[in-house]
C-alpha cells in the first residue's frame, strides 16, 4: 500500500498556552497581523494573547472583521490590511473562518497572485509568511489542515489547497473553548465527527494513518460532545473535544471529506447557515444513502462509538447510524431545513450547487447524482 501523510510541523496542546503566544511566535514574526472576529474580541477570549504579544514587544495589528464562511471580499480586505500594516507574520485566532482567512493572508501577503488565481489544488506559487493558528472551537480542525474555504463572489464554496497552507505551529488551548454556547458546541463537534467518518470512508485516499486518527477522533468526540453541551465548563471534556477535532483534521487532510460536506456547502453559501450546522443537517441522509457501499466501514466505526450490534455488515452499519443520530439528537442541534427558512423551491438550486463540489463529492463511498442530492435534501426539509 502506497500513501503519503502530511501535517503541520509543530503542535502545542496546553491549557493556558494562548497566554504565552508572544513567547511562542516571537522567533517567527515581529509585526504580526492577528485575524479574528468581533465575537472573539467582545468575549475577551483574545485578551491574554494580546497581553502576551505586548509583553514581548511585538508590533501587532488586530483585524477583527472576519465573517462566517468568509466571503471573498472580506478575504481581500484582510490581505490589504495586513499589507498596510507591513506585517511579517499572521496569527489566526478563532473558528475555521478566522484560521482559513489567516492562511490565505499568509500566502498572499508578499505574493503578486490574486485570490482567484489560487482557487483549487496546487495553484499557490512560492511560499508564505510565518503562520500560527489558535482554534477557539472544536470543529473545523483548520489549525492542522492544508485547505481554506472561501465563499466566492457568485456564492460558491471554493477550496484553496496546498502545502503552503499548513501553519508553522498549531496552538491548541482548551481553556479557549470553555463556556462555548451549546449550539456552537454541538454544530462544530458534529462537523468534527463528520471529518472523521468521511476520512475513514474516502474511496480514493483512505490510508492506515488517517484511519487510526479518524477512529480515535470519533471515539473522543462521540463520547464527549453531549457532556460538552451540558457542562460547558468541564475542562476535561473540552480538552477531549479539542483533541478529537485536531485528530480529525489531520485525518481528513490526508483522506478528504465526501458528500456530507459537498451537500453542506450550498447551505452556507446560499443561506449563510454555519458550516458545522450544515454538516449536521446533511449527515443522516448521506450516511443512509452511502451505507450500501460503506457498510463494512460503518460497522467498524459502530464499534468505536459503542453501537456494538450483531449481525451482518448491513445490520451493524444501520446500528452505527442509529447510535450516531442518537448522539446528534441529544445535543439539541437543529434537524430540519425548513426551520431555517429553506423551502421546497430552493432544493433544485442547492442540488445543482452540490454537484459542482466535485472535489469532495467524488470521495464519497457511493456516487451521488443530481437526483440523489435532490432527494436527500428533501429528506431533511
N, C-alpha and C positions, 0 to 999 in steps of 0.2 A: 504493500500500500504506500503510495506516494502522496505526501501533503506538505504544505508549508504553514507554519503557525507564526503569527506576528502579534506583538502587543507593545505597550509603552515601555520604555527602558527603566522607569522608576515609579514605584507606588509607595506612598506613605499612608498607612492606615492607623490613625491615632486620635483618640478623643482629645480635643483641645488643640489639634495641630494648626487650625486656622489662626490661632493667636501667635504662632511662630512663623507666619507667612513671610515676613520680611527676611528673617534669617534663612529660610529655605530658598528664596528666589534671588537673594542679593548677589550671588555669584553669576547669575544669568542675565540680569537686567538692572538698570538704574533709573530708567524713565518708563515704567510700565503704564499701560492703559488697563484699567480694571473694567471688565464688561459684566453688567448685571442688569437687574430690572428694579423698578421703583418699589415693588413689594418687598424685595430683599432689604433694600435700604431702609424703608419705613419700619420694618420689623426689627431693625437693629442687628440683624444676623451678621452683617459685614463689619461692625464696629471694631471688634477685636483685631480683625485682619488689617484694617486701615491703621489702627494704632501701631501695630507691629511694623507696617511699612514706614510709617513716620519715624519710629524709633530707630530704624536702620538707615534713615536719611534718604530714602528713595523718593524721587520727584514724580509721584504718580498722578494720573488723571482718572477720575471716576466717571464712567459713562453708564448711566442707568436707564437708557432709552430702549432696552430690548423688549420686544413684544413676543407673545406666544406664536409658535410656528413661524419663525422670523421671516417677515416679508423682505423681498429683495431690496426695497427702498430703505429699510432700516439697516440692512447689512451694509449697503453702500454708504449710508450716513455714518455708520460706526467706523468704517475704514477711513473716511475723510477726517473724522475726529481724531483718530489715532495718528494720522499723518500730520495734522495741525499741531498736535502735542509733541511731534518728533519722537514718538515712542520707540523704544528699543526692545520692547518685550510686551507680552499680552498675558493677562490673567483672566480666565473665565470663572465667574463666581455665581452659581445659581443652578437652575434646572438645565434641561437639554438645550433650550433655545439660547441661553446665555453662553453655554460652553460651545455649541456649534458655531455661533457668531464669532466667538473668540478665535476659534480655529481658522475661520476664513480671514479674519483680520490679520492673523499671524502670517498667513500665506500671501495675502495681497499687499501687506504693509510696504514692502520695498520692491514690489513687482510692477511691471508695466501691463500685466494682464488685467482684463476686466472680469467682473463677476461671471458674466455669461460665458466667458471663454473657458472657465474651469468646471462648468457643469459636467457631470458624467464621471467616468473612471479613468484615471491616469492622465488627466489633461493639465495638471499643475506643472508649470515649468519652474525649475530652480528649487530653492529651499524655502525656509520661512524664518520668521523672527522667533526668539525664545518664547515658550508657551507653558503655562502652568494652569491646571484646571481643578476647581474645587466644587463638587456637587453638593447641592442642598436638598435634593430629593433622592429617593431610592427607586429609580426607574429607568432612565434612558441609558445609563452606562456610558454616556458620551465621553466621560473622562478617560476611557481606555479604548475608544474606537477610532477608526480612521475615516469616519464619514461625518459630514454635516448635511442637514436637510434644510432647504430654503423653499419658501413659497414664492414662486415666480410672479412676475407682473401680470400674467394671464391666469393666475390662481391654479397653477400646477405645483405638485411637490417634486422638487428636483434634488437629487443627491449629488454630493461632491465627494469623491473618494480618491485617496492617495496616501502613500506612506507619510507624506509631509503633514498630514492631519493628526498623526499621533503626537500627543503632548510630550514635553521633556519630563514632566513629573505630574502624576495624578495624586492629589492630596485629599484623602477621604477622612473627614472629621465627623463621626457620628453625632456629636453634640449639635451640629448644624441642623440635624433633622428632627431634633426633639420638639414635640408640640406641633408638628406638621398637621394641618387640618385633615379630618377623616377623609373627605372627598379626594384630596390630593394624594394622601397616603394610599388609598385604595386604587385609584387610577394609575398612579406611577408604579405601584407594586405589581399590578396585573400586567402592565406593559413589560416589566422586567421578566415576569413569568412567561409571557409570550416570546420574549427574546430567547429564553432557554429552550422552550418547546420547539420553536421553529429552527433553532440551530441544530437541535437533536434530530430533526426530521428533514433537513435540507437534502434534496435528492442529487445534488451535484458536488457539494464540498464538505459533507459530513466527514469528520475525522476523529481519531481517538482522543486527542487533547481537548477539542471542543466538546466532545461527548462527556468527558469527565467533568469539565467545568459546568456544563449545562445541567447535569444531574445534581451536582452539589448546589448550584444556584437555585434550582427548582425546589430542592429539599429545604433550604434555608428560607426561601420566600414563602412557600406554601405553608410552612409551619409557624411563620411569624406574622404574616400580613394581617390576620384578624386581630391578633394581640396588639399590633401597632395601631390599628384603627381604634381599638377600645381603650388602650392605655398608652396614649401618645407620648408620654414622658418616660417610658420604660427604656432605660439606656441599653440594656442587653438586647432587647427586641429590635431597637433601632439600629444597633450595630450589626445584627444579623441581616436585617433588610438591606443595609448599605453594602455589606459584603456580598450578599447574593446578587444584588444589582450589578456590581462590578464584575463578578464572575460571569454573569450572563452576557455582559457587554463584551468581555474577552471571547466568549464562545461565539456570539453571532458576528463578530468582526471577521472571524475565520470560517464560519459556516453560516452565511447570511440568512436573513429572515424571509418569510414567504407571503402567502396570500392574506393572512390576518393583517399584516402591515399594508400590503398593497390595497386592500379594501378599506383600510382606515384612512389612508391619505386623503381621499376626497372629502371625508368628513371634516378634516382640519382645514383643508384648502378652501372649500366652498362654504362651510358653515362655522368655521372657527371653533370647532369642538376640540378641546385639549387632546393632545396626541395619545396620552395614556387612556383616557376615556374612550377615544375612538377605537383603540385596540380592544378594550374590554367589551365593547358593543359587538364587535365582529368575531370574537373568539369562538363562541359556541357554534355558530353556523359553519364557520370554516373548518373547525375540528371535525364536526359530524360529516361534512362533505368529504374531507380528506381521509376519514377513517378507513374506507375500503383499501386504500393504498398504504396507509401508515399504521395499520392495526398492530403489527408486531412491536413497533417502536412505542406506540401509545401504551401497549401492555407493559413494556419495561418502565415507562415513566409512571404508570399506575403504582408500581411497587415503590417508587420514590416518594409518592405523596400519600401512601397508605391506602390505596384503593385495591387491596390485595384480594381481588375476586378470583374465583377458579373458573375453569372452562377454557374454551379456545381463545385465539387471539381476538376475535371479534367481540366476544363477551368481555374480555379483560379491557379492551380498548373502550368499550361502552362504559365500563365501570370507572375507568380513568376520567373520561369526560364528565360523567356524573359527579364524581368526587370533586373534580376541579371546579365545576359550576356551583357546587355547594359552598365551596370556599369563597368564590366570587360573590355569591348571593349574601353571604354572611358579612361582607364588607359594606353592603348597602349601596353599592355603585349603581348608577342608572343602567337599565337594561333595554330600553325601548327608544328607537329613533324618533318616534312621533312625539315623545315627551320633550324633545329638543328642537322642535319646530320643523322637522323634516316631514314632507308629505309624499304620498304615492307618486306625485308628478315629478319629484326630484330624483327618483330612483334611476331612470334611464341615463341621465347625465352622470350620476355617480358611477354607474356600471361602466360607462364609456371611459371615464377618467381612470377607474381602477385598472382597466385593461391596458392603459398607457404606461402603467407602472411595471413594465415588462422586466426591469432589472430585478425586482423581488418576486413577482408573480411566477417567474419560471422556476424558482427554487421550491415551490410548493410540492409536496409529495404526490398530489393529484392535479393534473392540468385543469385550469379554470377557464371557461369560456364566458363570453358576454352574458349568455342566458343563465349560466350558473351564478355569475355575480349578481345579476338582477334578482334571481330567486332568493339568494342568500340575504340580500338587503331586505327583501320583502319579509323574510322570516323574523326579523327583529324590528320591523316597522311598528 
